[in-house]
Amino acid sequence: MQCSQKSKLQDIAGDEVGFKQYWKYLTWKNARTVFEVRTNMLRSNANYGQNDEICYKCVKQKETTKHIFECEDSTDDKISRESYRDMIRKAGPRQDSARQSAEAIRNYMDERTKMKQIINRFG
């Protein structure tokens, strides 16, 4: 099966295999976050085959990696369709925006985890 048919790699299908430059100029945490975005591996149930998790911000759609960047209720300008397109570019994200986008995504995921804990605890 071609990688373009796999959900984890669909957005980067056709990329040249090899070392991406962002691993050189980003910290390990930021590079890992970029990699998770590029491969649809952010820690979201929808990314791992469980369709029960909806976006805690808009409460309308499954919370996939792509939806996080497209959610209408997102208030962080570093998490947008443009930043998503930048992160999945064939050459990897641009150096000037990669750090900010990666940190914004990590903050979003941390906030999301805290919200899930509150919801699970208090309903």
Secondary structure, DSSP 8 states (H G I E B T S, - for coil): --GGGSTTTGGGTT---S--THHHHS-HHHHHHHHHHHTT-SS-GGGGT-TT-B-TTTSSSB--HHHHHH-TT---TTSSHHHHHHHTSTT---HHHHHHHHHHHHHHHHHHHHHHHHHHHH-
